[in-house]
């Protein structure tokens, strides 16, 4: 839209079906978004209008709510779903506090998708080979890229906590400061957009796939969650003596009850399960533990005022609005129904069948499709539309034969 049209308050409208557009560009049948495929209104959030600092021409981006023309939020909108979950907490006098940890890879341009990604050439003329985890070295030649990333984050009002080189080859992580869930979802979305745009300016590409490289750790989007009283700001996961509360237990119990049904929301792509099939630090389970990274739900070591639950299942490819909404609504389900968690696990452990999660996109979509809990918490329209869109993507994947199949299976008798 032109700046003049936006400032005049002209309404921007968009077909409902766009909210179910799959990643290849197609759409599921119209019955999933209304046979008429009528319009939605895109209403800009006045707190999320940003001039884009990396653009050579004056441009701005406005994060919008997708609303029905009658005024209510569209049930197909992931941002709307998150706002509804936050409102349900507010009705109980509670406010969720979340933080996201986003991992990503920085690669040289990849013009041939049949070839593996490669890290960029470093200042020494060589490519990183995996020995730089948590290193302060800058010989990878990415300092100018990251300097502009930091400057653009400041211009967009994105506060950062820590930035580090992660375990993978040319893999990095940012921890965004904790705060309001909607704000953190907006910030995570903006940061991913910023990364990709700035990378292109520097002759690089940023990849937020869950598992872009074989034999290398994948990229997560861990979600840290706590609850505070709206009036006082007190963390309700700790009592006055600093001990865990019943609400803390119920929140964990709700997450355990919902994680298998919601796996397709946390791990939305075929590639997501490449990350989860190597379980260290990417646990595909609903176990919980105090400071054990093999558990899907980890309680980080912290003071009572900072007691929180870390959901380690979501990948960097997850929709931040939807992943945060799913995690928080599962916890709320546990609070409302006073669900008790299983005993905490420590050390090496075997995952009970009752706490294992779907390990393929097909299995996760089948679980979501059958889930009465998901339909109760997100609505039939959203669940059925999401499954229809993701099923199209899965079908497209199965329409191709991979190099592994040609290399390994062609010679079989």
C-alpha positions as CSV (number, residue, x, y, z in Angstrom):
1,X,0.0,0.0,0.0
2,X,1.2,3.5,-0.6
3,X,2.2,5.6,2.4
4,X,-0.6,8.1,1.4
5,X,-3.2,5.4,1.4
6,X,-2.1,4.0,4.7
7,X,-2.0,7.4,6.4
8,X,-5.5,8.1,5.1
9,X,-6.8,5.1,6.9
10,X,-7.7,3.2,3.7
11,X,-8.8,-0.3,4.6
12,X,-6.6,-3.1,3.2
13,X,-8.4,-6.3,2.5
14,X,-7.3,-9.8,1.6
15,X,-8.9,-13.1,0.6
16,X,-9.5,-15.5,3.6
17,X,-7.8,-18.3,1.8
18,X,-4.4,-16.6,1.9
19,X,-4.2,-17.6,5.6
20,X,-4.2,-21.2,4.5
21,X,-1.8,-20.8,1.6
22,X,0.8,-23.7,1.8
23,X,4.5,-23.1,1.4
24,X,4.5,-24.1,-2.3
25,X,1.9,-21.4,-3.0
26,X,-1.2,-23.5,-3.5
27,X,-4.4,-23.7,-1.5
28,X,-6.5,-26.4,0.0
29,X,-10.2,-26.7,-1.2
30,X,-12.3,-23.6,-0.6
31,X,-14.5,-25.4,1.9
32,X,-11.7,-24.9,4.5
33,X,-11.9,-21.1,4.3
34,X,-15.4,-20.4,3.1
35,X,-16.6,-21.4,-0.3
36,X,-17.0,-17.7,-1.3
37,X,-13.4,-17.0,-0.3
38,X,-14.5,-13.6,0.9
39,X,-12.3,-10.8,2.2
40,X,-10.7,-10.2,5.6
41,X,-9.6,-6.8,6.8
42,X,-5.9,-6.3,7.7
43,X,-5.8,-3.9,10.6
44,X,-2.4,-2.6,11.5
45,X,-1.2,-2.8,15.1
46,X,-0.2,0.8,15.9
47,X,2.6,-0.5,18.1
48,X,4.1,-2.6,15.2
49,X,4.6,-0.2,12.4
50,X,8.3,0.0,11.5
51,X,10.4,1.8,8.9
52,X,12.7,-0.8,7.5
53,X,16.3,0.3,8.2
54,X,17.9,-2.0,5.7
55,X,15.9,-0.7,2.7
56,X,17.6,1.7,0.4
57,X,14.2,3.3,-0.4
58,X,11.9,4.5,2.4
59,X,9.7,1.5,3.2
60,X,7.7,0.5,6.2
61,X,6.2,-2.7,7.5
62,X,3.1,-3.0,9.6
63,X,2.1,-6.1,11.4
64,X,-1.6,-6.6,11.1
65,X,-4.5,-8.5,12.6
66,X,-6.6,-10.5,10.2
67,X,-10.2,-9.6,11.1
68,X,-13.5,-10.6,9.6
69,X,-15.3,-7.7,8.0
70,X,-17.9,-7.9,10.8
71,X,-15.1,-7.0,13.3
72,X,-14.1,-10.2,15.1
73,X,-10.7,-11.8,14.7
74,X,-10.5,-14.5,12.0
75,X,-10.3,-18.0,13.5
76,X,-7.7,-18.8,10.8
77,X,-5.3,-16.1,12.1
78,X,-2.4,-17.4,14.2
79,X,-1.9,-13.9,15.7
80,X,-5.6,-13.8,16.6
81,X,-5.3,-17.3,18.2
82,X,-2.5,-16.0,20.4
83,X,-4.4,-12.9,21.4
84,X,-7.4,-15.1,22.4
85,X,-5.1,-17.3,24.7
86,X,-3.7,-14.2,26.4
87,X,-7.3,-12.9,27.0
88,X,-8.2,-16.2,28.6
89,X,-5.3,-15.8,31.0
90,X,-6.3,-12.2,31.7
91,X,-9.8,-13.3,32.6
92,X,-8.2,-15.3,35.5
93,X,-6.1,-12.3,36.6
94,X,-2.9,-13.8,35.1
95,X,-0.4,-12.6,32.5
96,X,2.0,-15.0,30.7
97,X,5.6,-14.0,30.3
98,X,7.6,-15.6,27.6
99,X,11.0,-15.5,25.9
100,X,12.2,-17.2,22.7
101,X,15.6,-18.5,21.8
102,X,16.0,-18.7,18.1
103,X,18.8,-20.6,16.3
104,X,19.7,-20.1,12.7
105,X,22.4,-20.8,10.1
106,X,24.3,-18.3,8.0
107,X,25.4,-19.8,4.6
108,X,26.9,-18.8,1.3
109,X,24.3,-18.5,-1.5
110,X,23.0,-21.9,-2.5
111,X,21.9,-21.6,-6.2
112,X,21.6,-25.4,-6.6
113,X,19.2,-26.9,-4.1
114,X,20.4,-30.4,-4.9
115,X,23.8,-29.5,-3.3
116,X,24.3,-29.1,0.5
117,X,24.5,-25.7,2.1
118,X,28.0,-24.4,2.8
119,X,29.3,-21.8,5.3
120,X,30.6,-18.6,3.8
121,X,34.3,-18.2,3.1
122,X,36.1,-16.8,6.1
123,X,38.7,-14.0,6.3
124,X,41.4,-16.7,6.0
125,X,39.9,-18.0,2.7
126,X,38.6,-21.2,4.3
127,X,35.1,-22.3,5.3
128,X,34.2,-23.0,8.9
129,X,34.4,-26.7,9.7
130,X,32.6,-27.0,13.0
131,X,35.2,-26.2,15.7
132,X,33.8,-22.7,16.5
133,X,30.9,-23.5,18.9
134,X,30.7,-20.8,21.5
135,X,33.8,-19.2,20.1
136,X,34.5,-15.4,20.2
137,X,36.6,-15.7,17.0
138,X,35.5,-13.5,14.1
139,X,37.5,-15.1,11.3
140,X,34.3,-16.3,9.7
141,X,34.1,-12.9,8.1
142,X,30.5,-12.3,9.4
143,X,31.3,-9.2,11.6
144,X,30.0,-6.7,9.0
145,X,26.8,-8.7,8.7
146,X,26.2,-9.0,12.4
147,X,27.0,-5.3,12.9
148,X,24.2,-4.4,10.6
149,X,21.9,-6.9,12.2
150,X,22.6,-5.3,15.6
151,X,22.0,-1.8,14.2
152,X,18.7,-2.9,12.5
153,X,17.5,-4.5,15.7
154,X,18.1,-1.3,17.6
155,X,16.2,0.7,14.9
156,X,13.3,-1.7,15.1
157,X,13.2,-1.6,18.9
158,X,14.2,-5.3,19.2
159,X,16.1,-5.7,22.5
160,X,18.5,-8.6,22.6
161,X,19.8,-10.5,25.6
162,X,22.6,-12.8,24.3
163,X,24.0,-13.7,20.9
164,X,26.3,-16.7,20.4
165,X,27.8,-19.1,18.0
166,X,25.9,-22.4,18.4
167,X,27.0,-26.0,18.0
168,X,26.4,-26.3,14.3
169,X,28.6,-25.2,11.4
170,X,28.0,-21.4,11.0
171,X,25.0,-21.7,13.4
172,X,24.1,-18.9,15.7
173,X,21.5,-18.2,18.5
174,X,19.8,-15.1,19.8
175,X,17.9,-14.9,23.1
176,X,15.2,-12.2,23.0
177,X,14.3,-10.5,26.3
178,X,11.3,-12.0,28.1
179,X,8.0,-10.1,28.0
180,X,4.4,-10.1,26.8
181,X,3.7,-13.1,24.5
182,X,2.3,-11.1,21.7
183,X,5.2,-8.7,21.7
184,X,7.7,-11.6,21.7
185,X,5.9,-13.3,18.8
186,X,6.0,-10.0,16.9
187,X,9.7,-9.5,17.7
188,X,10.6,-13.1,16.7
189,X,8.8,-12.7,13.4
190,X,10.5,-9.3,12.8
191,X,13.9,-10.7,13.7
192,X,13.6,-13.6,11.3
193,X,12.5,-11.2,8.5
194,X,15.4,-8.8,9.4
195,X,18.0,-11.6,9.3
196,X,17.0,-12.8,5.8
197,X,16.9,-9.3,4.4
198,X,20.2,-8.1,5.8
199,X,21.9,-11.4,4.8
200,X,21.0,-10.8,1.2
201,X,22.6,-7.3,1.3
202,X,25.8,-9.0,2.4
203,X,25.8,-11.7,-0.2
204,X,24.7,-14.4,2.3
205,X,21.6,-16.4,3.1
206,X,20.1,-17.1,6.5
207,X,18.3,-20.4,6.8
208,X,15.8,-21.1,9.6
209,X,15.1,-24.7,8.6
210,X,14.9,-27.1,11.6
211,X,17.7,-29.3,10.1
212,X,19.6,-27.8,7.1
213,X,22.8,-29.9,7.5
214,X,23.2,-33.6,8.0
215,X,25.4,-34.8,10.9
216,X,24.9,-31.3,12.5
217,X,22.6,-30.1,15.3
218,X,19.4,-28.6,14.1
219,X,17.9,-25.2,14.9
220,X,15.3,-24.8,17.7
221,X,13.0,-22.0,18.9
222,X,12.8,-22.8,22.6
223,X,10.0,-21.1,24.5
224,X,10.4,-20.0,28.1
225,X,7.2,-19.4,29.9
226,X,6.1,-18.2,33.3
227,X,2.9,-16.7,34.7
228,X,2.5,-13.5,36.9
229,X,-0.4,-12.0,38.7
230,X,-1.7,-9.2,36.5
231,X,-2.1,-6.8,39.4
232,X,1.1,-7.4,41.4
233,X,3.5,-9.0,38.8
234,X,4.2,-11.8,41.2
235,X,5.4,-15.1,39.6
236,X,2.6,-17.5,40.5
237,X,4.9,-20.5,39.9
238,X,6.6,-19.8,43.3
239,X,5.0,-19.4,46.7
240,X,6.1,-17.0,49.4
241,X,8.7,-19.5,50.6
242,X,10.1,-19.8,47.2
243,X,8.7,-23.3,46.6
244,X,6.9,-24.5,43.4
245,X,3.1,-24.0,43.5
246,X,0.2,-26.2,42.5
247,X,-0.3,-23.9,39.5
248,X,3.3,-24.6,38.4
249,X,2.6,-28.3,38.5
250,X,-0.8,-28.0,36.7
251,X,0.9,-25.9,34.0
252,X,3.4,-28.7,33.4
253,X,0.6,-31.3,33.5
254,X,-1.3,-29.4,30.8
255,X,1.8,-29.2,28.6
256,X,2.3,-32.9,29.0
257,X,-1.4,-33.5,28.1
258,X,-1.2,-31.4,24.9
259,X,2.3,-31.8,23.4
260,X,1.5,-34.9,21.4
261,X,-1.7,-33.4,20.0
262,X,0.1,-30.1,19.2
263,X,3.4,-31.6,17.8
264,X,2.4,-30.5,14.2
265,X,2.1,-26.9,15.5
266,X,5.6,-27.0,17.1
267,X,7.2,-29.0,14.2
268,X,5.3,-28.0,11.1
269,X,7.4,-29.3,8.2
270,X,8.8,-32.6,7.0
271,X,12.3,-31.3,7.8
272,X,11.2,-30.6,11.4
273,X,11.4,-34.3,12.2
274,X,15.0,-34.6,10.9
275,X,15.9,-32.4,13.9
276,X,13.9,-34.4,16.3
277,X,15.1,-37.9,15.3
278,X,18.5,-37.1,16.9
279,X,17.2,-36.6,20.4
280,X,20.1,-35.0,22.3
281,X,19.2,-31.3,22.9
282,X,16.2,-31.8,20.5
283,X,14.0,-34.0,22.7
284,X,10.9,-35.5,21.1
285,X,9.2,-36.3,24.4
286,X,6.8,-34.8,26.9
287,X,9.0,-35.6,30.0
288,X,9.9,-32.8,32.4
289,X,13.0,-32.3,34.4
290,X,15.0,-29.8,36.4
291,X,17.8,-28.6,34.1
292,X,18.0,-31.7,31.9
293,X,18.3,-30.9,28.2
294,X,17.1,-34.4,27.2
295,X,13.6,-33.6,28.5
296,X,11.0,-31.9,26.2
297,X,10.0,-29.7,29.2
298,X,13.0,-28.3,31.1
299,X,13.0,-26.2,34.3
300,X,16.1,-24.1,34.0
301,X,18.1,-23.5,37.1
302,X,16.9,-20.1,38.5
303,X,15.8,-18.2,41.5
304,X,12.2,-18.6,42.6
305,X,11.2,-15.2,41.1
306,X,12.4,-16.5,37.7
307,X,10.9,-20.0,37.9
308,X,9.7,-20.9,34.4
309,X,9.1,-23.8,32.0
310,X,11.1,-24.2,28.8
311,X,9.3,-25.9,26.0
312,X,12.2,-27.4,23.9
313,X,10.1,-29.0,21.2
314,X,9.5,-26.1,18.7
315,X,12.0,-25.7,15.9
316,X,13.2,-22.5,14.3
317,X,10.8,-23.2,11.4
318,X,7.7,-22.9,13.7
319,X,5.3,-20.0,13.4
320,X,6.1,-18.0,16.6
321,X,2.5,-16.9,17.1
322,X,1.2,-20.4,16.8
323,X,3.9,-22.2,18.8
324,X,3.6,-19.7,21.7
325,X,-0.2,-19.9,21.6
326,X,-0.1,-23.7,21.6
327,X,2.3,-23.9,24.5
328,X,0.4,-21.4,26.6
329,X,-3.0,-22.8,25.9
330,X,-1.8,-26.3,26.9
331,X,-0.6,-24.9,30.2
332,X,-3.9,-23.1,30.7
333,X,-5.7,-26.4,30.1
334,X,-3.7,-28.0,32.9
335,X,-4.5,-25.1,35.3
336,X,-8.2,-25.1,34.5
337,X,-8.4,-28.9,34.9
338,X,-5.8,-29.2,37.8
339,X,-3.8,-31.7,35.9
340,X,-0.9,-33.3,37.7
341,X,2.4,-34.0,35.9
342,X,4.3,-37.2,35.9
343,X,7.3,-37.4,38.3
344,X,10.3,-35.3,37.1
345,X,13.1,-37.3,35.5
346,X,16.8,-36.8,35.9
347,X,19.9,-38.2,34.3
348,X,19.7,-40.8,31.5
349,X,16.1,-42.1,31.1
350,X,13.9,-44.1,28.8
351,X,10.8,-42.3,27.5
352,X,7.6,-44.0,28.5
353,X,5.2,-44.7,25.6
354,X,2.7,-42.3,27.2
355,X,5.1,-39.4,26.9
356,X,6.5,-40.1,23.4
357,X,5.5,-37.8,20.6
358,X,4.8,-38.2,16.9
359,X,8.1,-38.7,15.0
360,X,6.9,-37.8,11.4
361,X,4.8,-35.0,10.0
362,X,2.2,-37.6,8.8
363,X,1.9,-39.0,12.3
364,X,1.7,-35.5,13.8
365,X,-1.0,-34.4,11.4
366,X,-3.1,-37.6,12.1
367,X,-2.8,-36.9,15.8
368,X,-3.8,-33.3,15.4
369,X,-6.7,-34.2,13.1
370,X,-8.1,-36.6,15.7
371,X,-7.5,-34.3,18.7
372,X,-10.6,-33.1,20.5
373,X,-8.4,-31.0,22.7
374,X,-7.0,-29.1,19.7
375,X,-10.5,-28.5,18.3
376,X,-11.7,-27.4,21.7
377,X,-8.9,-24.9,22.2
378,X,-8.3,-23.7,18.7
379,X,-11.7,-24.4,17.0
380,X,-12.6,-26.8,14.2
381,X,-12.1,-24.3,11.4
382,X,-8.5,-23.6,12.3
383,X,-7.5,-27.3,13.0
384,X,-9.2,-28.6,9.8
385,X,-7.7,-25.8,7.7
386,X,-4.2,-26.2,9.1
387,X,-4.3,-30.0,8.6
388,X,-5.5,-29.5,5.0
389,X,-2.7,-27.0,4.2
390,X,0.0,-29.1,5.7
391,X,-1.3,-32.3,4.1
392,X,-0.8,-30.6,0.7
393,X,2.8,-29.8,1.6
394,X,3.4,-33.4,2.7
395,X,1.9,-34.7,-0.5
396,X,4.2,-32.4,-2.5
397,X,7.2,-33.8,-0.6
398,X,6.2,-37.4,-1.4
399,X,5.9,-36.4,-5.1
400,X,9.7,-36.2,-5.3
401,X,12.3,-38.9,-5.1
402,X,15.3,-38.0,-3.0
403,X,19.0,-38.5,-3.9
404,X,19.3,-41.0,-1.0
405,X,16.7,-43.2,-2.6
406,X,18.4,-43.1,-6.0
407,X,21.8,-43.6,-4.5
408,X,21.0,-46.5,-2.0
409,X,17.9,-48.2,-3.4
410,X,18.5,-48.3,-7.2
411,X,20.9,-51.1,-7.0
412,X,18.7,-53.3,-4.8
413,X,17.4,-56.5,-6.4
